[in-house]
């Protein structure tokens, strides 16, 4: 099974700059007007600014499990991207919410080290 998580955005140029900083690279694929970042073997985050999605802009919520949370937060800070406070759950997972320019929520969940 493949997963495509679509994030509707209002301004393609602004979104591409932001998502390139968020992921640390340009989109892995461009299909028509959709820009895709591969985030797992069969999982993709898709940025789309088509008018048909305009009512959904700012409503996306995804969580990405990561192993290098501090490195990612450092990269985001270097690009002027802020985030909400980092929370640590009882099981050791560190969780933080990052909002894109449209208010879409991209959470990062840093898995605990052994």
C-alpha positions as a Markdown table, in Angstrom:
| # | Residue | x | y | z |
|---|---|---|---|---|
| 1 | Unk | 0.0 | 0.0 | 0.0 |
| 2 | Unk | 1.2 | 3.5 | -0.8 |
| 3 | Unk | 0.3 | 6.7 | 1.2 |
| 4 | Unk | 0.0 | 10.1 | -0.4 |
| 5 | Unk | -0.7 | 12.9 | 2.1 |
| 6 | Unk | -1.8 | 16.0 | 0.3 |
| 7 | Unk | -1.1 | 19.4 | 1.8 |
| 8 | Unk | -3.2 | 22.2 | 0.1 |
| 9 | Unk | -1.3 | 25.5 | -0.1 |
| 10 | Unk | -2.3 | 29.0 | -1.3 |
| 11 | Unk | 1.0 | 30.1 | -2.8 |
| 12 | Unk | 3.1 | 27.6 | -4.7 |
| 13 | Unk | 6.4 | 29.5 | -4.8 |
| 14 | Unk | 6.2 | 30.3 | -1.1 |
| 15 | Unk | 5.2 | 26.7 | -0.2 |
| 16 | Unk | 8.0 | 25.2 | -2.3 |
| 17 | Unk | 10.6 | 27.3 | -0.6 |
| 18 | Unk | 9.3 | 26.5 | 2.8 |
| 19 | Unk | 8.9 | 22.7 | 2.2 |
| 20 | Unk | 12.4 | 22.5 | 0.6 |
| 21 | Unk | 13.7 | 24.0 | 3.9 |
| 22 | Unk | 11.5 | 21.7 | 5.9 |
| 23 | Unk | 12.7 | 18.5 | 4.1 |
| 24 | Unk | 16.2 | 19.8 | 3.4 |
| 25 | Unk | 15.9 | 19.1 | -0.3 |
| 26 | Unk | 13.8 | 20.0 | -3.4 |
| 27 | Unk | 10.7 | 17.8 | -4.2 |
| 28 | Unk | 11.6 | 14.3 | -5.2 |
| 29 | Unk | 9.1 | 14.3 | -8.0 |
| 30 | Unk | 6.8 | 16.7 | -9.8 |
| 31 | Unk | 3.7 | 15.3 | -11.3 |
| 32 | Unk | 1.6 | 18.0 | -13.1 |
| 33 | Unk | 1.0 | 20.7 | -10.5 |
| 34 | Unk | 1.8 | 18.4 | -7.5 |
| 35 | Unk | 5.2 | 18.4 | -5.8 |
| 36 | Unk | 6.0 | 15.2 | -4.0 |
| 37 | Unk | 8.5 | 14.5 | -1.2 |
| 38 | Unk | 9.1 | 10.8 | -0.4 |
| 39 | Unk | 9.1 | 10.4 | 3.3 |
| 40 | Unk | 9.1 | 6.6 | 3.5 |
| 41 | Unk | 9.4 | 3.6 | 1.3 |
| 42 | Unk | 5.8 | 4.0 | 0.1 |
| 43 | Unk | 4.9 | 7.3 | 1.7 |
| 44 | Unk | 4.8 | 10.7 | 0.1 |
| 45 | Unk | 3.9 | 14.3 | 1.2 |
| 46 | Unk | 2.3 | 16.1 | -1.7 |
| 47 | Unk | 2.1 | 19.9 | -2.0 |
| 48 | Unk | -0.7 | 21.1 | -4.2 |
| 49 | Unk | -2.0 | 24.6 | -4.9 |
| 50 | Unk | -4.8 | 23.9 | -7.3 |
| 51 | Unk | -8.0 | 26.0 | -6.9 |
| 52 | Unk | -10.1 | 22.8 | -6.3 |
| 53 | Unk | -8.3 | 22.5 | -3.0 |
| 54 | Unk | -8.6 | 26.2 | -1.9 |
| 55 | Unk | -11.2 | 25.5 | 0.8 |
| 56 | Unk | -8.8 | 23.0 | 2.4 |
| 57 | Unk | -5.8 | 25.3 | 2.7 |
| 58 | Unk | -4.4 | 25.4 | 6.2 |
| 59 | Unk | -6.4 | 22.3 | 7.4 |
| 60 | Unk | -3.8 | 19.5 | 6.8 |
| 61 | Unk | -2.4 | 17.7 | 9.8 |
| 62 | Unk | 0.3 | 15.1 | 9.5 |
| 63 | Unk | 2.9 | 13.5 | 11.8 |
| 64 | Unk | 6.2 | 12.3 | 10.7 |
| 65 | Unk | 8.3 | 9.9 | 12.8 |
| 66 | Unk | 11.9 | 10.9 | 12.7 |
| 67 | Unk | 15.2 | 9.8 | 14.2 |
| 68 | Unk | 17.1 | 13.1 | 14.0 |
| 69 | Unk | 14.7 | 15.6 | 15.6 |
| 70 | Unk | 17.4 | 17.9 | 16.9 |
| 71 | Unk | 19.1 | 18.1 | 13.5 |
| 72 | Unk | 15.8 | 18.9 | 11.8 |
| 73 | Unk | 14.9 | 21.6 | 14.3 |
| 74 | Unk | 18.4 | 23.1 | 13.8 |
| 75 | Unk | 17.9 | 23.1 | 10.1 |
| 76 | Unk | 14.5 | 24.8 | 10.4 |
| 77 | Unk | 15.9 | 27.4 | 12.8 |
| 78 | Unk | 18.7 | 28.2 | 10.2 |
| 79 | Unk | 15.9 | 28.9 | 7.7 |
| 80 | Unk | 13.9 | 31.1 | 10.2 |
| 81 | Unk | 11.2 | 28.4 | 10.6 |
| 82 | Unk | 9.8 | 28.4 | 14.1 |
| 83 | Unk | 7.9 | 25.6 | 15.9 |
| 84 | Unk | 5.8 | 25.1 | 19.0 |
| 85 | Unk | 7.5 | 23.9 | 22.2 |
| 86 | Unk | 8.9 | 20.4 | 22.1 |
| 87 | Unk | 6.9 | 18.0 | 24.3 |
| 88 | Unk | 8.2 | 14.7 | 25.8 |
| 89 | Unk | 5.7 | 12.0 | 26.3 |
| 90 | Unk | 5.8 | 9.3 | 29.0 |
| 91 | Unk | 7.1 | 6.8 | 26.5 |
| 92 | Unk | 10.1 | 9.1 | 25.6 |
| 93 | Unk | 8.8 | 10.3 | 22.3 |
| 94 | Unk | 9.6 | 13.9 | 21.7 |
| 95 | Unk | 6.8 | 15.7 | 19.7 |
| 96 | Unk | 6.8 | 19.2 | 18.1 |
| 97 | Unk | 4.3 | 21.0 | 15.8 |
| 98 | Unk | 5.6 | 23.0 | 12.9 |
| 99 | Unk | 3.2 | 25.2 | 11.0 |
| 100 | Unk | 3.7 | 26.0 | 7.3 |
| 101 | Unk | 2.9 | 29.5 | 6.0 |
| 102 | Unk | -0.7 | 28.5 | 5.5 |
| 103 | Unk | -1.1 | 27.0 | 8.9 |
| 104 | Unk | -1.0 | 23.4 | 7.9 |
| 105 | Unk | 0.4 | 21.3 | 10.8 |
| 106 | Unk | 3.4 | 19.1 | 10.2 |
| 107 | Unk | 4.3 | 17.4 | 13.5 |
| 108 | Unk | 7.6 | 15.7 | 14.1 |
| 109 | Unk | 7.8 | 12.8 | 16.5 |
| 110 | Unk | 11.3 | 12.0 | 17.6 |
| 111 | Unk | 11.6 | 8.4 | 18.6 |
| 112 | Unk | 13.4 | 7.7 | 21.9 |
| 113 | Unk | 16.9 | 6.4 | 21.9 |
| 114 | Unk | 17.5 | 3.1 | 23.7 |
